[in-house]
Amino acid sequence: METTMKKEIIDQLAHFTAGLVATVLLGFVIGAYAGIVVMSFAVLREIKQRLDRGDVWYGCNWGCRLDLAFWALGIGCGLLIVIFSL
């Protein structure tokens, strides 16, 4: 497998895992609001990455959207775990 593809798979797996773990941990404290908190963090993190690269804060390209989609997927799975374990 190509190294850029491997890096992308690892990157997206990390986004999914971070969203899942953060949502589950926060979810047992603040409930379903954890999804809003974690997604807000993810969006702010993506904005910071764009600003660090010198891009405009509102310009979310394909890679940014893919990252946010995997964050959202992890958050959704985390919310299912929290909701069905209460």
TORLO-50637 format. One record per residue: residue in three letters; x, y negated, z negated of N, C-alpha, C in turn. Coordinates in Angstrom, 2 decimals, m for minus. Layout:
! TORLO-50637
<atom aa="ALA" n_px="X" n_py="Y" n_pz="Z" ca_px="X" ca_py="Y" ca_pz="Z" c_px="X" c_py="Y" c_pz="Z"/>
...
This chain:
! TORLO-50637
<atom aa="MET" n_px="0.85" n_py="1.18" n_pz="0.00" ca_px="0.00" ca_py="0.00" ca_pz="0.00" c_px="0.89" c_py="m1.24" c_pz="0.00"/>
<atom aa="GLU" n_px="0.45" n_py="m2.25" n_pz="0.66" ca_px="1.20" ca_py="m3.49" ca_pz="0.78" c_px="1.33" c_py="m4.19" c_pz="m0.57"/>
<atom aa="THR" n_px="2.47" n_py="m4.83" n_pz="m0.83" ca_px="2.70" ca_py="m5.44" ca_pz="m2.15" c_px="1.73" c_py="m6.58" c_pz="m2.44"/>
<atom aa="THR" n_px="1.35" n_py="m7.37" n_pz="m1.42" ca_px="0.40" ca_py="m8.44" ca_pz="m1.67" c_px="m0.97" c_py="m7.87" c_pz="m2.05"/>
<atom aa="MET" n_px="m1.32" n_py="m6.75" n_pz="m1.45" ca_px="m2.59" ca_py="m6.10" ca_pz="m1.78" c_px="m2.55" c_py="m5.56" c_pz="m3.21"/>
<atom aa="LYS" n_px="m1.42" n_py="m4.97" n_pz="m3.59" ca_px="m1.27" ca_py="m4.47" ca_pz="m4.96" c_px="m1.39" c_py="m5.61" c_pz="m5.97"/>
<atom aa="LYS" n_px="m0.74" n_py="m6.74" n_pz="m5.66" ca_px="m0.81" ca_py="m7.91" ca_pz="m6.55" c_px="m2.24" c_py="m8.41" c_pz="m6.67"/>
<atom aa="GLU" n_px="m2.95" n_py="m8.43" n_pz="m5.56" ca_px="m4.34" ca_py="m8.90" ca_pz="m5.56" c_px="m5.24" c_py="m7.98" c_pz="m6.37"/>
<atom aa="ILE" n_px="m5.04" n_py="m6.67" n_pz="m6.23" ca_px="m5.83" ca_py="m5.70" ca_pz="m7.01" c_px="m5.57" c_py="m5.87" c_pz="m8.50"/>
<atom aa="ILE" n_px="m4.30" n_py="m6.02" n_pz="m8.86" ca_px="m3.95" ca_py="m6.21" ca_pz="m10.27" c_px="m4.53" c_py="m7.52" c_pz="m10.79"/>
<atom aa="ASP" n_px="m4.47" n_py="m8.58" n_pz="m9.98" ca_px="m5.00" ca_py="m9.88" ca_pz="m10.37" c_px="m6.50" c_py="m9.81" c_pz="m10.62"/>
<atom aa="GLN" n_px="m7.23" n_py="m9.17" n_pz="m9.70" ca_px="m8.68" ca_py="m9.10" ca_pz="m9.85" c_px="m9.08" c_py="m8.17" c_pz="m11.00"/>
<atom aa="LEU" n_px="m8.33" n_py="m7.12" n_pz="m11.20" ca_px="m8.57" ca_py="m6.24" ca_pz="m12.34" c_px="m8.35" c_py="m6.99" c_pz="m13.65"/>
<atom aa="ALA" n_px="m7.34" n_py="m7.85" n_pz="m13.67" ca_px="m7.09" ca_py="m8.67" ca_pz="m14.87" c_px="m8.24" c_py="m9.64" c_pz="m15.12"/>
<atom aa="HIS" n_px="m8.77" n_py="m10.26" n_pz="m14.07" ca_px="m9.91" ca_py="m11.18" ca_pz="m14.24" c_px="m11.13" c_py="m10.43" c_pz="m14.77"/>
<atom aa="PHE" n_px="m11.40" n_py="m9.28" n_pz="m14.19" ca_px="m12.54" ca_py="m8.48" ca_pz="m14.64" c_px="m12.38" c_py="m8.08" c_pz="m16.10"/>
<atom aa="THR" n_px="m11.20" n_py="m7.57" n_pz="m16.45" ca_px="m10.94" ca_py="m7.11" ca_pz="m17.81" c_px="m11.01" c_py="m8.26" c_pz="m18.81"/>
<atom aa="ALA" n_px="m10.44" n_py="m9.40" n_pz="m18.45" ca_px="m10.49" ca_py="m10.56" ca_pz="m19.34" c_px="m11.93" c_py="m11.00" c_pz="m19.58"/>
<atom aa="GLY" n_px="m12.74" n_py="m11.04" n_pz="m18.52" ca_px="m14.14" ca_py="m11.41" ca_pz="m18.68" c_px="m14.90" c_py="m10.42" c_pz="m19.54"/>
<atom aa="LEU" n_px="m14.66" n_py="m9.14" n_pz="m19.32" ca_px="m15.34" ca_py="m8.09" ca_pz="m20.08" c_px="m14.97" c_py="m8.14" c_pz="m21.55"/>
<atom aa="VAL" n_px="m13.68" n_py="m8.13" n_pz="m21.84" ca_px="m13.22" ca_py="m8.10" ca_pz="m23.24" c_px="m13.63" c_py="m9.36" c_pz="m23.98"/>
<atom aa="ALA" n_px="m13.43" n_py="m10.52" n_pz="m23.38" ca_px="m13.78" ca_py="m11.77" ca_pz="m24.05" c_px="m15.29" c_py="m11.85" c_pz="m24.32"/>
<atom aa="THR" n_px="m16.09" n_py="m11.40" n_pz="m23.37" ca_px="m17.54" ca_py="m11.45" ca_pz="m23.54" c_px="m17.99" c_py="m10.49" c_pz="m24.63"/>
<atom aa="VAL" n_px="m17.43" n_py="m9.29" n_pz="m24.66" ca_px="m17.83" ca_py="m8.32" ca_pz="m25.68" c_px="m17.43" c_py="m8.83" c_pz="m27.06"/>
<atom aa="LEU" n_px="m16.19" n_py="m9.31" n_pz="m27.20" ca_px="m15.73" ca_py="m9.78" ca_pz="m28.50" c_px="m16.55" c_py="m10.98" c_pz="m28.98"/>
<atom aa="LEU" n_px="m16.76" n_py="m11.94" n_pz="m28.10" ca_px="m17.57" ca_py="m13.11" ca_pz="m28.48" c_px="m19.04" c_py="m12.75" c_pz="m28.61"/>
<atom aa="GLY" n_px="m19.49" n_py="m11.80" n_pz="m27.82" ca_px="m20.90" ca_py="m11.44" ca_pz="m27.81" c_px="m21.40" c_py="m10.91" c_pz="m29.13"/>
<atom aa="PHE" n_px="m20.54" n_py="m10.22" n_pz="m29.87" ca_px="m20.96" ca_py="m9.72" ca_pz="m31.16" c_px="m21.01" c_py="m10.82" c_pz="m32.21"/>
<atom aa="VAL" n_px="m20.45" n_py="m11.98" n_pz="m31.89" ca_px="m20.48" ca_py="m13.12" ca_pz="m32.81" c_px="m21.59" c_py="m14.09" c_pz="m32.44"/>
<atom aa="ILE" n_px="m21.65" n_py="m14.47" n_pz="m31.16" ca_px="m22.62" ca_py="m15.50" ca_pz="m30.75" c_px="m23.69" c_py="m14.98" c_pz="m29.79"/>
<atom aa="GLY" n_px="m23.72" n_py="m13.70" n_pz="m29.56" ca_px="m24.76" ca_py="m13.13" ca_pz="m28.70" c_px="m24.53" c_py="m13.41" c_pz="m27.23"/>
<atom aa="ALA" n_px="m25.62" n_py="m13.52" n_pz="m26.51" ca_px="m25.56" ca_py="m13.67" ca_pz="m25.06" c_px="m24.97" c_py="m15.02" c_pz="m24.63"/>
<atom aa="TYR" n_px="m24.86" n_py="m15.96" n_pz="m25.56" ca_px="m24.22" ca_py="m17.23" ca_pz="m25.24" c_px="m22.75" c_py="m17.03" c_pz="m24.87"/>
<atom aa="ALA" n_px="m22.20" n_py="m15.89" n_pz="m25.23" ca_px="m20.81" ca_py="m15.59" ca_pz="m24.89" c_px="m20.58" c_py="m15.66" c_pz="m23.39"/>
<atom aa="GLY" n_px="m21.58" n_py="m15.26" n_pz="m22.61" ca_px="m21.44" ca_py="m15.32" ca_pz="m21.15" c_px="m21.21" c_py="m16.73" c_pz="m20.66"/>
<atom aa="ILE" n_px="m21.92" n_py="m17.69" n_pz="m21.24" ca_px="m21.77" ca_py="m19.09" ca_pz="m20.84" c_px="m20.40" c_py="m19.61" c_pz="m21.25"/>
<atom aa="VAL" n_px="m19.98" n_py="m19.27" n_pz="m22.46" ca_px="m18.68" ca_py="m19.73" ca_pz="m22.97" c_px="m17.54" c_py="m19.17" c_pz="m22.13"/>
<atom aa="VAL" n_px="m17.57" n_py="m17.88" n_pz="m21.86" ca_px="m16.47" ca_py="m17.25" ca_pz="m21.12" c_px="m16.45" c_py="m17.73" c_pz="m19.67"/>
<atom aa="MET" n_px="m17.61" n_py="m17.89" n_pz="m19.04" ca_px="m17.63" ca_py="m18.37" ca_pz="m17.65" c_px="m17.16" c_py="m19.82" c_pz="m17.58"/>
<atom aa="SER" n_px="m17.51" n_py="m20.61" n_pz="m18.58" ca_px="m17.01" ca_py="m22.00" ca_pz="m18.63" c_px="m15.49" c_py="m22.01" c_pz="m18.71"/>
<atom aa="PHE" n_px="m14.94" n_py="m21.13" n_pz="m19.55" ca_px="m13.49" ca_py="m21.02" ca_pz="m19.65" c_px="m12.89" c_py="m20.64" c_pz="m18.29"/>
<atom aa="ALA" n_px="m13.50" n_py="m19.68" n_pz="m17.61" ca_px="m12.98" ca_py="m19.22" ca_pz="m16.32" c_px="m12.98" c_py="m20.35" c_pz="m15.30"/>
<atom aa="VAL" n_px="m14.05" n_py="m21.12" n_pz="m15.25" ca_px="m14.13" ca_py="m22.23" ca_pz="m14.29" c_px="m13.09" c_py="m23.29" c_pz="m14.62"/>
<atom aa="LEU" n_px="m12.95" n_py="m23.63" n_pz="m15.90" ca_px="m11.95" ca_py="m24.63" ca_pz="m16.29" c_px="m10.54" c_py="m24.13" c_pz="m15.99"/>
<atom aa="ARG" n_px="m10.30" n_py="m22.85" n_pz="m16.15" ca_px="m9.00" ca_py="m22.26" ca_pz="m15.84" c_px="m8.70" c_py="m22.38" c_pz="m14.34"/>
<atom aa="GLU" n_px="m9.70" n_py="m22.10" n_pz="m13.51" ca_px="m9.51" ca_py="m22.22" ca_pz="m12.06" c_px="m9.27" c_py="m23.68" c_pz="m11.66"/>
<atom aa="ILE" n_px="m9.98" n_py="m24.61" n_pz="m12.30" ca_px="m9.76" ca_py="m26.04" ca_pz="m12.01" c_px="m8.34" c_py="m26.43" c_pz="m12.38"/>
<atom aa="LYS" n_px="m7.87" n_py="m25.98" n_pz="m13.54" ca_px="m6.51" ca_py="m26.29" ca_pz="m13.97" c_px="m5.48" c_py="m25.72" c_pz="m12.99"/>
<atom aa="GLN" n_px="m5.70" n_py="m24.51" n_pz="m12.51" ca_px="m4.77" ca_py="m23.93" ca_pz="m11.54" c_px="m4.71" c_py="m24.77" c_pz="m10.27"/>
<atom aa="ARG" n_px="m5.86" n_py="m25.26" n_pz="m9.81" ca_px="m5.87" ca_py="m26.08" ca_pz="m8.60" c_px="m5.14" c_py="m27.40" c_pz="m8.84"/>
<atom aa="LEU" n_px="m5.37" n_py="m28.02" n_pz="m10.00" ca_px="m4.69" ca_py="m29.28" ca_pz="m10.30" c_px="m3.18" c_py="m29.09" c_pz="m10.41"/>
<atom aa="ASP" n_px="m2.76" n_py="m27.97" n_pz="m10.99" ca_px="m1.33" ca_py="m27.68" ca_pz="m11.11" c_px="m0.66" c_py="m27.51" c_pz="m9.75"/>
<atom aa="ARG" n_px="m1.42" n_py="m27.04" n_pz="m8.77" ca_px="m0.89" ca_py="m26.88" ca_pz="m7.41" c_px="m0.97" c_py="m28.18" c_pz="m6.60"/>
<atom aa="GLY" n_px="m1.58" n_py="m29.20" n_pz="m7.17" ca_px="m1.72" ca_py="m30.47" ca_pz="m6.46" c_px="m2.96" c_py="m30.56" c_pz="m5.61"/>
<atom aa="ASP" n_px="m3.86" n_py="m29.60" n_pz="m5.72" ca_px="m5.11" ca_py="m29.62" ca_pz="m4.96" c_px="m6.15" c_py="m30.47" c_pz="m5.70"/>
<atom aa="VAL" n_px="m7.23" n_py="m30.80" n_pz="m5.00" ca_px="m8.33" ca_py="m31.52" ca_pz="m5.66" c_px="m9.06" c_py="m30.55" c_pz="m6.59"/>
<atom aa="TRP" n_px="m9.60" n_py="m31.05" n_pz="m7.68" ca_px="m10.20" ca_py="m30.18" ca_pz="m8.69" c_px="m11.44" c_py="m29.48" c_pz="m8.19"/>
<atom aa="TYR" n_px="m12.15" n_py="m30.06" n_pz="m7.24" ca_px="m13.42" ca_py="m29.50" ca_pz="m6.78" c_px="m13.29" c_py="m28.58" c_pz="m5.56"/>
<atom aa="GLY" n_px="m12.09" n_py="m28.39" n_pz="m5.07" ca_px="m11.89" ca_py="m27.57" ca_pz="m3.87" c_px="m11.66" c_py="m26.10" c_pz="m4.21"/>
<atom aa="CYS" n_px="m12.70" n_py="m25.32" n_pz="m4.21" ca_px="m12.58" ca_py="m23.90" ca_pz="m4.57" c_px="m12.53" c_py="m23.08" c_pz="m3.28"/>
<atom aa="ASN" n_px="m11.32" n_py="m22.58" n_pz="m2.96" ca_px="m11.14" ca_py="m21.82" ca_pz="m1.72" c_px="m11.56" c_py="m20.36" c_pz="m1.91"/>
<atom aa="TRP" n_px="m11.24" n_py="m19.53" n_pz="m0.94" ca_px="m11.64" ca_py="m18.12" ca_pz="m0.97" c_px="m11.06" c_py="m17.40" c_pz="m2.18"/>
<atom aa="GLY" n_px="m9.78" n_py="m17.63" n_pz="m2.48" ca_px="m9.14" ca_py="m16.96" ca_pz="m3.61" c_px="m9.76" c_py="m17.36" c_pz="m4.94"/>
<atom aa="CYS" n_px="m10.08" n_py="m18.62" n_pz="m5.07" ca_px="m10.75" ca_py="m19.12" ca_pz="m6.28" c_px="m12.12" c_py="m18.47" c_pz="m6.45"/>
<atom aa="ARG" n_px="m12.85" n_py="m18.38" n_pz="m5.38" ca_px="m14.19" ca_py="m17.75" ca_pz="m5.44" c_px="m14.10" c_py="m16.27" c_pz="m5.79"/>
<atom aa="LEU" n_px="m13.09" n_py="m15.60" n_pz="m5.25" ca_px="m12.89" ca_py="m14.19" ca_pz="m5.55" c_px="m12.56" c_py="m14.01" c_pz="m7.04"/>
<atom aa="ASP" n_px="m11.68" n_py="m14.87" n_pz="m7.56" ca_px="m11.34" ca_py="m14.81" ca_pz="m8.98" c_px="m12.59" c_py="m15.01" c_pz="m9.85"/>
<atom aa="LEU" n_px="m13.38" n_py="m16.02" n_pz="m9.52" ca_px="m14.59" ca_py="m16.30" ca_pz="m10.31" c_px="m15.61" c_py="m15.17" c_pz="m10.18"/>
<atom aa="ALA" n_px="m15.66" n_py="m14.54" n_pz="m9.02" ca_px="m16.59" ca_py="m13.41" ca_pz="m8.85" c_px="m16.20" c_py="m12.25" c_pz="m9.75"/>
<atom aa="PHE" n_px="m14.92" n_py="m11.97" n_pz="m9.88" ca_px="m14.49" ca_py="m10.88" ca_pz="m10.75" c_px="m14.63" c_py="m11.25" c_pz="m12.23"/>
<atom aa="TRP" n_px="m14.42" n_py="m12.53" n_pz="m12.57" ca_px="m14.73" ca_py="m12.97" ca_pz="m13.93" c_px="m16.22" c_py="m12.72" c_pz="m14.20"/>
<atom aa="ALA" n_px="m17.07" n_py="m13.13" n_pz="m13.27" ca_px="m18.52" ca_py="m12.98" ca_pz="m13.45" c_px="m18.93" c_py="m11.51" c_pz="m13.56"/>
<atom aa="LEU" n_px="m18.31" n_py="m10.66" n_pz="m12.79" ca_px="m18.59" ca_py="m9.23" ca_pz="m12.85" c_px="m18.22" c_py="m8.67" c_pz="m14.23"/>
<atom aa="GLY" n_px="m17.07" n_py="m9.05" n_pz="m14.74" ca_px="m16.66" ca_py="m8.63" ca_pz="m16.08" c_px="m17.58" c_py="m9.17" c_pz="m17.15"/>
<atom aa="ILE" n_px="m17.99" n_py="m10.41" n_pz="m17.01" ca_px="m18.91" ca_py="m11.03" ca_pz="m17.97" c_px="m20.25" c_py="m10.32" c_pz="m17.95"/>
<atom aa="GLY" n_px="m20.75" n_py="m10.02" n_pz="m16.76" ca_px="m22.02" ca_py="m9.31" ca_pz="m16.65" c_px="m21.98" c_py="m7.94" c_pz="m17.30"/>
<atom aa="CYS" n_px="m20.91" n_py="m7.21" n_pz="m17.07" ca_px="m20.77" ca_py="m5.89" ca_pz="m17.71" c_px="m20.63" c_py="m6.05" c_pz="m19.22"/>
<atom aa="GLY" n_px="m19.91" n_py="m7.06" n_pz="m19.65" ca_px="m19.77" ca_py="m7.32" ca_pz="m21.08" c_px="m21.09" c_py="m7.65" c_pz="m21.73"/>
<atom aa="LEU" n_px="m21.91" n_py="m8.44" n_pz="m21.05" ca_px="m23.23" ca_py="m8.78" ca_pz="m21.60" c_px="m24.12" c_py="m7.55" c_pz="m21.70"/>
<atom aa="LEU" n_px="m24.03" n_py="m6.66" n_pz="m20.72" ca_px="m24.81" ca_py="m5.41" ca_pz="m20.80" c_px="m24.38" c_py="m4.60" c_pz="m22.01"/>
<atom aa="ILE" n_px="m23.08" n_py="m4.53" n_pz="m22.27" ca_px="m22.60" ca_py="m3.79" ca_pz="m23.43" c_px="m23.12" c_py="m4.42" c_pz="m24.71"/>
<atom aa="VAL" n_px="m23.04" n_py="m5.75" n_pz="m24.80" ca_px="m23.48" ca_py="m6.46" ca_pz="m26.01" c_px="m24.98" c_py="m6.29" c_pz="m26.21"/>
<atom aa="ILE" n_px="m25.76" n_py="m6.50" n_pz="m25.17" ca_px="m27.22" ca_py="m6.47" ca_pz="m25.29" c_px="m27.72" c_py="m5.07" c_pz="m25.66"/>
<atom aa="PHE" n_px="m27.14" n_py="m4.04" n_pz="m25.03" ca_px="m27.63" ca_py="m2.69" ca_pz="m25.30" c_px="m27.03" c_py="m2.05" c_pz="m26.55"/>
<atom aa="SER" n_px="m26.08" n_py="m2.72" n_pz="m27.18" ca_px="m25.52" ca_py="m2.15" ca_pz="m28.40" c_px="m26.04" c_py="m2.85" c_pz="m29.65"/>
<atom aa="LEU" n_px="m26.89" n_py="m3.85" n_pz="m29.47" ca_px="m27.46" ca_py="m4.54" ca_pz="m30.64" c_px="m28.70" c_py="m3.83" c_pz="m31.12"/>
